[in-house]
Amino acid sequence: MSEQVKNFIDALSNGNQDGAGEAFKDALRMKVGDSLEARRKEIANTLFQSKIEADPISEPKPEVADPSPRTEPTVPDAEVKADEPESK
């Protein structure tokens, strides 16, 4: 028997209900804490052991055949002068 259970039984046999209640809470707290700690260790050991495969890429990016080194203006008649400011 654990020390907390012994304290609980002793308190009950002496008629100390407040002490028995505290000893019961301590015993329960220790039991729950121990089981949580065991489960935490179990999960920590198995967490990164399973291999997760990445989803394959659906389609590769298209290749550009031969990009032009210079882009032509989209408006054929417009001349753009970089040195002159545009009038409003």
Residue, then its C-alpha position, 0 to 999 in steps of 0.5 A: m500500500s502506498e503512504q497516502v492510502k495508509n494515511f487515509i486509513d489511519a485518519l478514518s480509524n482515528g475519526n479524523q474526517d478532514g484528514a481522511g479527505e485530504a489523504f484521499k485527495d493526495a492518494l488520488r492525485m498521486k495515482v492520476g499523476d503516475s498514470l498520466e506520466a506513464r502515458r506521456k512517456e508512452i506517447a513521447n516514445t511513439l510520436f516520431q517513430s511513425k513515418i509520414e509520407a508526403d503527398p506527391i505533387s500533382e503536376p510539375k510546373p510548365e517550362v518556358a521554352d525561350p523567354s525574350p530578353r526584352t518585353e515589348p510595349t503592349v500598346p503598339d503606337a505609344e512611345v515611352k520616354a523615360d527622361e520626360p515626365e508625363s503631362k496630365 
